């Protein structure tokens, strides 16, 4: 039975076998790998993955597609989680997961940040995203595409753009080009920020007005003497800072707050 793509789920189904082969080659799945596919759709990646692994988990929000997959593959080979990936607990599937998928472009950024919550149990990601989003993720400092998404994801992952995917590789063809990215979680020892929530606040504030200098965008965090202590030019803009720079700022502020909390109270003078 033909399935009509549903706009509310951002469905665009991969139909180009050469692209499929290239993605499978990049993943290089081994028989015992625990793979999890997000948005299997009509099975363009699902089928070749099942030829290479013993078992596959898939997360699919569309009830009709989920039912088709359940009817086509035995439960011993394929487990279908008929739910929204934005709310799925990937850690419930175990450790050393390998996550693959063609992410719906309308929720790609929030889904990427949701997946970051489970980085500790995931070995790697191979994801199809809008090309513009991939270019932003892998962007280097001092470039136009470098921004909050670049910093926060490069802080948590080693990122690598693998291949571009033209719009005609899908049915229906989206209005944008796509790309495949590989993301490998960094080891805990590589993560420099002591308070990741504070890091997120600083990065968000710094990029809130891209054309303004750090003197303006970080004024509620840093004074002139703080920039001097950090060795950072307050006349720079957010895109001039590396992930390590943002981590240094976060730790500097965290240490300042800690020092204020532990400073001894001086008795009031009687004079």
N, C-alpha and C positions, 0 to 999 in steps of 0.2 A: 504494500500500500504506500502511495506517495505521501511524503510528509511536507506540509507547507511551512516554510520558515516563519517563525513568530517574532515580530519586531520587539515585543515587550521583553523577550529573552535575549535580544541581540543576536539572533541566530544567523550565521553565514557558514555554510557547510563546505569544507575543503573537498575539492574534486580532482585536483591535479596530482596524478600518481608520482610524477617526478619530485614534486615538493614533498609528498608523503615519504618517499624513499629517502630523501635527503634528511628529513627530520628523524626518521628511524635510525639512520646511520649515525647522526649526531648523538642520539641518546645511547646507542650501542647497548641495548638491554641484554642482560645475562639471565639465564634460565631461572635462577633463584631470586632475582631482584624483586623487591616489593614496590610495584609501580601503582600510582594513583593517577587516574586521568580525570581532569576537570572538563566538563562539557563534551562528552564523547560524540554527541550529535548522531550522525548516521553511520558512525563507525570507521571513518577514514583512517584513523590511527589505531582504533580499538582492535581491529582484525589483525593487522600486522604485528601489533604488540602481543596479542594472544598466541601468535605463532612462535613467539620467542620466550615468553615467560610462563611459569606454571599457573599463576593466578593474577588477576587484575581487579583492582577496585576502581569504580568510576562514580563520580558525583555528577548527577544530572537532575536539573530542576524540572524539566518538562516531563509530565506524567506519561504522555503518549510515547515519547522516545524511550523512557525508562521501561515501559511495558514491552516495547519492541525488543529491546536488548535482553530482557529477562526471558522472552520467548525464543530468542535466537541462540543464546548461549547457556550452557548448564551452570548451575550455581557453584559447582565445584571449580569452575574456571573463572567465572565473573561474578563479582558482588556489586550490585547496583544500589547506590545510596540516593534515593529519590528526594533530594533536598536542595536548598540554596547553598552554594559553596561559600557565600559570605557569612553563613552562620554555622558552617560545618566544623566539628572538632577533629582536625586532622590527627592530633596526638592520640585519639582513640584507636587509630589503626596500627599503632606501634612505633618502632624506631627505624632509622635508616631508610626512610621512604624516598622514593624518586617520583617527583610530581611532574606531570606533563599536561599539556592542554592548549586549546584554542580559547583564550579567555574572551568573554563577551566584552566588547569595547566600551559599552556604556557603564560598566562597573569595574574596569580594569584597575584603576588606581586604588580604590578602597579594597579590592580583593587582594592586591599585592601587599598592602599593609596588614590585612587580616592574616595572610599566609606567613608574614614575618613573625607573628606570635608563636608559630610552630617551628621556627628555624632550627631549634634544638633537636628535633626528631626527623629532620629532612636532610638527605644527602645532597640533592641537587634539584633544580627546576629546569625544564625545557618548555618555554611558553611562547605561544603565538600572540602577539599584541599589535596594536596599531603602530605603524612604523615611527610615527612622531613620538609616541610614548617610549619606544625602545631607544630612539636617538636621545631622548631626554635622560633615560636611565644611565646610559653609558657615556654621557657627555663629560668632558673634562673641564676643570676650572677655567674661567676667563673666556668661555664660549657662550654663544647666545642661547644654546639649549640647556646649559647647566643651571640647575635650580634645586628647589626643595626635594623633589623626587630623586634627583641625582645623588644628593648628599645622603639622604636617609637610607636609600637602598645600597649605595656603594659603601656606606658605613657598615651595613650588615652582611653584604655579599660581595664576592668576586663576580663581576658581571662581564659578559662577552656576547656581542652581537654575532649571530651565526649566519643568517641569510635573509635577504629581502624576499617578500612574497607578493607578486602582483595581484591586483584585485580580481583579475579574470580566473584566478585559481580557486575561486569560491562560487557557490550558488546559494542565494543570489549574490551578485558581485557587490561588495561594499563600495562606498564612494571614496574610500581611503586605501592607501597601500598598507601592507602588513610586514612584519619581520619576526624572526624567531630569536629569542635570547636564551642564553644559559646563565643561571645564577647559582652559585655555590656558597652556602652560608660560611661566614668567617668563623674561625675557632674563637672560643671565648677569650683567649689570650690576646687576640688581635683587636678586640673591642676596647677602646681607650676611655670612653666616657663612663664615669662612675654613676651618673644619674641620667639615664636615657630619656626620661620624661623632661628633664631640664634641657637636654640637648635638643629635643623636638621643639620646645618653646623658642629657643634661641634661633634655630634654623628657620622656623616659621616666621618669626619677627623680622629676621634679616632679609628674607626674600619677599616680605609683604609689600614692599615698594621698591622694585628692582632698580629704579633710576636714582634712588636716594643713597647717600653714603651711609656707612656703618655708624657714623657719628649721630645720624638721625634715627636709623632703624633700630639701633641697639641702645638708644639713649636711656631707656628705663633699666638697662642691665649694667652698662659700663660708662664710667666717667673718663675724662681725659687721662687721668693718672693710671686708670686701669688699662687703657689701650697701650700706654707707654710701658707698663709692666709686662704686658703680653707680647710686646714687640710687633704690634699690628697697627698699621696706618689707619686712623679713623676716617681718612678720606677715601679709602677703598670702598668698593661695593661688595655685596654678598657674594657675587659670582667670582670674586678674586680669592676667596678663601677655600682651602682644601677641607676635606673631611677631618683631617687631623687638627687643623686650625679651629674648627667648630668644637671638636672634643676638648681642646685646650681651654677654650673660653668657658665651656661648661664646667670643667673641673676647677678652673680658677674661681668661678662664681660659687661653686659648691664648697670650696675650701674657705672662701671669705665668709659665707654664711655660718660654716662650722666654727670658725674662729670667733665670730660675734656671739654665738650661742655659748661658747665655753669661756669667754673672757670673764675675769673676776669682777664682781661689782665693787665699785669704790664707795666708801662711806661718805655721806654728805658732810661738808665742812660745817663747823659750828660758828664760823666767823660770820 
